[in-house]
């Protein structure tokens, strides 16, 4: 049986550009030190926001450099979601690495909607499905995907019990993601954890604003636009059904095709 709540740590931080060893060590220390069921790090955290020479940065789930991180998850009994670069076809994807609390490394979750110049650097994924971590069906949303209601709605319809979004959102798009995070939670009646990065890299000034949102769209906690930090919240799982605000139950798909 799935749990009723999930303790989530939302980490806002700035990775070291192109330094896999440093960022893996940082992720490992967070797993070891952060009291939560699930730790969420920003988009492309293991590499920095890089779009060139991706062959130097890409990791597969079987890469030996991930062994200490997986072992830390197993020893602490904590799951991890962190952005990284993964091989995809004859190219690379902007992806999420998922490690369960027993240290099992899942298949990468490939970003399906690419923003701006990302389309020239990455291949887009072609699947939307919740992933199971901590015995919970989690809908993972990667940055630009949060601006598409269809992504979160599809994950909700396919059984997600909570939404987790990681991002490398930058100025001047702060408001876009603030509105989107609260909207995606509210319209699906699911809690949402949003981890954005800070700092400057590759010509971008990243805007932070990481937050936790309740199923009714209310902010449970929020960080500023500059400083590294962590929000740890206990969020409810399983969408409440019934009543006039149960939008999923009142959909009319025959009108939407």
Secondary structure, DSSP 8 states (H G I E B T S, - for coil): ---SEEEEEEEE----TT-HHHHHHHHHHHHHH--SSEEE--TTTTT-S--S-GGGT---TT-GGGHHHHHHHHHHT-EEEEEEEEEETTEEEEEEEEE-TTS-B---EE-SS--TTHHHH---------EEETTEEEEEEEGGGGG-HHHHHHHHHTT-SEEEEEE--BTT-HHHHHHHHHHHHHHHT--EEEEE-EEEETTEEEE---EEE-TTS-EEEE--SS--EEEEEEEE-S----STT-TTTT--GGGT-
